């Protein structure tokens, strides 16, 4: 029980989990990566009255440029 395998989780039994955590991105990092240059722009959500999507995300700064469709959870 005194071996590094049990006493050092970063190099022992939990090493794989710690490696996975290094590569996970937080939701905000993923969003920033998706939005790219639009991350610092003014954004707006437009609700849809019909169709499979609840609405769309647009960039006001870029003259209402369409960015992505939004699911119902976004509203």
C-alpha positions as CSV (number, residue, x, y, z in Angstrom):
1,X,0.0,0.0,0.0
2,X,3.0,2.4,0.3
3,X,3.9,2.1,-3.4
4,X,3.5,5.1,-5.8
5,X,0.7,3.3,-7.5
6,X,-1.6,3.9,-4.5
7,X,-0.1,7.0,-2.9
8,X,0.3,9.2,-6.1
9,X,-3.0,9.4,-8.0
10,X,-1.5,11.4,-10.8
11,X,1.0,8.6,-11.6
12,X,-0.7,5.6,-10.2
13,X,-4.1,4.0,-10.2
14,X,-5.9,7.3,-11.3
15,X,-3.4,8.3,-13.9
16,X,-5.8,7.7,-16.8
17,X,-8.5,9.9,-15.2
18,X,-6.0,12.8,-14.7
19,X,-4.9,12.6,-18.3
20,X,-8.5,12.8,-19.4
21,X,-9.1,15.9,-17.3
22,X,-6.2,17.6,-19.0
23,X,-7.8,17.2,-22.4
24,X,-11.4,18.1,-21.4
25,X,-12.5,21.5,-22.4
26,X,-14.9,23.5,-20.3
27,X,-18.2,24.5,-21.9
28,X,-17.0,28.2,-22.1
29,X,-13.8,27.1,-23.9
30,X,-15.8,25.1,-26.4
31,X,-18.2,28.1,-26.9
32,X,-15.3,30.5,-27.4
33,X,-13.7,28.1,-29.9
34,X,-17.0,27.8,-31.8
35,X,-17.7,31.5,-31.9
36,X,-14.2,32.4,-33.0
37,X,-14.1,36.1,-33.8
38,X,-17.7,36.5,-32.8
39,X,-16.9,35.7,-29.1
40,X,-16.4,39.4,-28.4
41,X,-19.2,40.6,-30.6
42,X,-22.8,41.4,-29.7
43,X,-25.0,38.4,-30.2
44,X,-28.7,37.9,-30.3
45,X,-31.2,35.0,-30.3
46,X,-34.1,35.0,-32.7
47,X,-37.0,32.8,-31.8
48,X,-38.5,30.7,-34.6
49,X,-42.3,30.2,-34.9
50,X,-42.1,27.1,-37.0
51,X,-39.6,24.4,-38.0
52,X,-37.5,21.9,-36.1
53,X,-35.4,24.5,-34.3
54,X,-36.4,26.9,-31.5
55,X,-34.4,29.7,-33.0
56,X,-31.1,30.9,-34.3
57,X,-28.0,32.7,-33.0
58,X,-26.9,35.7,-35.0
59,X,-24.1,38.2,-34.7
60,X,-25.4,41.8,-34.5
61,X,-21.9,43.3,-35.0
62,X,-21.5,41.4,-38.3
63,X,-24.8,42.7,-39.7
64,X,-27.0,39.9,-38.5
65,X,-24.8,37.1,-39.7
66,X,-26.2,33.6,-38.9
67,X,-24.0,31.6,-36.5
68,X,-26.0,28.5,-35.6
69,X,-29.4,27.0,-35.0
70,X,-30.5,26.8,-31.3
71,X,-32.3,24.0,-29.6
72,X,-35.4,24.5,-27.5
73,X,-33.3,24.4,-24.3
74,X,-31.6,27.7,-25.3
75,X,-34.9,29.5,-24.8
